[in-house]
Amino acid sequence: MVKFFSDDFFKEVETTLTADPKWQEGTKGMKSTILLSATDLPASYLLTVESGNTSIQKTETPTPAEFSFEGTYEVWSRVGKGDLDLQSAVLKGSLRFKGSITKILFYKDRFLRIADAIKGIQKEY
């Protein structure tokens, strides 16, 4: 079991997405970066996807990304436990979203796959 919102956790998210046929199909031809940040922790994680190839790397400085989702560890924990879904977290303002509204609507199913991967990993808080 891995610690939530840690390097090992995001390595598991990367592995899960890489092995997910729906993710692979949905990200064909897609090139994007997505920053996932817990505002009360010292690190953020940058998910990079290019034509189905996905990698996640730790970043400690503000990193430019096409999309970003920022919230406290507590909010991310609720997403990770399935107590709060990603879409509701953004709509309610619990997670702050930065990026193109048009593109987020177009890529909505991809973002929800990331949330599914986050929820599906065995983790400790």
Wavefront OBJ file of the C-alpha trace (Angstrom):
o trace
v 0.000 0.000 0.000
v 1.311 3.463 -0.868
v 0.944 6.791 0.916
v -1.608 9.037 -0.784
v -0.255 11.996 -2.788
v 3.320 10.673 -2.671
v 5.853 9.799 -5.356
v 4.978 6.113 -5.048
v 1.279 6.882 -5.268
v 1.645 8.844 -8.489
v 3.888 6.117 -9.944
v 0.920 3.781 -9.367
v -1.429 6.289 -11.049
v 0.945 6.407 -14.038
v 1.092 2.609 -14.232
v -2.704 2.338 -13.963
v -3.317 4.864 -16.742
v -0.663 3.323 -18.986
v -2.348 -0.087 -18.668
v -5.887 1.273 -19.164
v -7.211 0.615 -22.711
v -9.865 3.351 -22.379
v -7.173 5.857 -21.367
v -4.978 4.771 -24.269
v -7.827 5.124 -26.753
v -9.013 8.431 -25.307
v -5.585 10.027 -25.379
v -4.603 9.046 -28.919
v -3.532 12.246 -30.621
v -3.772 14.199 -27.352
v -0.844 16.302 -26.169
v -1.310 17.985 -22.813
v 0.044 18.633 -19.349
v -2.021 18.488 -16.175
v -0.737 19.759 -12.837
v -2.193 18.159 -9.699
v -1.363 20.158 -6.579
v -2.122 19.868 -2.901
v -1.751 23.469 -1.800
v -0.725 22.528 1.738
v 2.033 20.103 0.657
v 5.447 21.050 -0.738
v 5.106 19.131 -4.013
v 2.884 18.949 -7.041
v 2.706 16.317 -9.752
v 2.780 16.992 -13.469
v 0.965 14.490 -15.655
v 2.200 14.644 -19.241
v 0.334 12.850 -22.002
v 1.353 12.662 -25.626
v -0.479 10.333 -27.988
v -1.290 7.826 -25.273
v 2.136 7.929 -23.609
v 1.681 9.059 -20.026
v 4.209 10.080 -17.410
v 3.882 11.724 -14.027
v 6.717 13.628 -12.401
v 7.073 15.441 -9.120
v 7.601 19.165 -9.370
v 8.338 21.429 -6.415
v 8.065 24.782 -8.126
v 5.089 26.319 -9.868
v 5.133 24.563 -13.207
v 3.277 25.804 -16.255
v 0.681 23.322 -17.466
v -2.234 23.392 -19.874
v -4.553 22.411 -17.022
v -4.182 22.478 -13.272
v -6.236 21.255 -10.353
v -5.321 22.707 -6.955
v -6.775 21.965 -3.570
v -5.876 20.994 -0.045
v -4.723 17.515 0.890
v -8.070 17.038 2.662
v -10.024 17.742 -0.539
v -7.767 15.445 -2.576
v -8.239 12.762 0.124
v -12.010 13.007 -0.290
v -11.558 12.585 -4.064
v -9.221 9.632 -3.459
v -11.707 7.945 -1.133
v -14.588 8.514 -3.541
v -16.398 10.806 -1.087
v -16.164 13.704 -3.561
v -16.022 13.326 -7.315
v -13.609 15.422 -9.349
v -16.299 17.225 -11.324
v -18.221 18.235 -8.190
v -15.009 19.334 -6.487
v -14.282 21.706 -9.376
v -17.862 22.962 -9.696
v -18.122 23.626 -5.946
v -14.740 25.367 -5.897
v -13.135 22.811 -3.582
v -10.559 22.186 -6.297
v -9.426 25.239 -8.207
v -9.220 24.602 -11.953
v -7.021 26.583 -14.321
v -7.149 26.092 -18.070
v -9.489 26.310 -21.006
v -13.128 25.718 -20.067
v -13.839 24.619 -23.646
v -11.056 22.032 -23.553
v -11.981 20.716 -20.112
v -15.469 20.008 -21.409
v -14.015 18.279 -24.470
v -11.540 16.248 -22.356
v -13.961 15.636 -19.467
v -13.929 11.844 -19.817
v -10.109 11.821 -19.711
v -10.036 13.831 -16.478
v -12.587 11.469 -14.973
v -10.338 8.499 -15.931
v -7.531 10.136 -13.943
v -9.899 10.474 -10.974
v -10.885 6.798 -11.354
v -7.210 5.813 -11.281
v -6.676 7.913 -8.139
v -9.650 6.237 -6.439
v -8.729 2.719 -7.533
v -5.255 2.548 -6.018
v -4.765 0.893 -2.622
v -3.477 3.696 -0.424
v -3.089 4.951 3.108
v -3.706 8.507 4.254
l 1 2 3 4 5 6 7 8 9 10 11 12 13 14 15 16 17 18 19 20 21 22 23 24 25 26 27 28 29 30 31 32 33 34 35 36 37 38 39 40 41 42 43 44 45 46 47 48 49 50 51 52 53 54 55 56 57 58 59 60 61 62 63 64 65 66 67 68 69 70 71 72 73 74 75 76 77 78 79 80 81 82 83 84 85 86 87 88 89 90 91 92 93 94 95 96 97 98 99 100 101 102 103 104 105 106 107 108 109 110 111 112 113 114 115 116 117 118 119 120 121 122 123 124 125
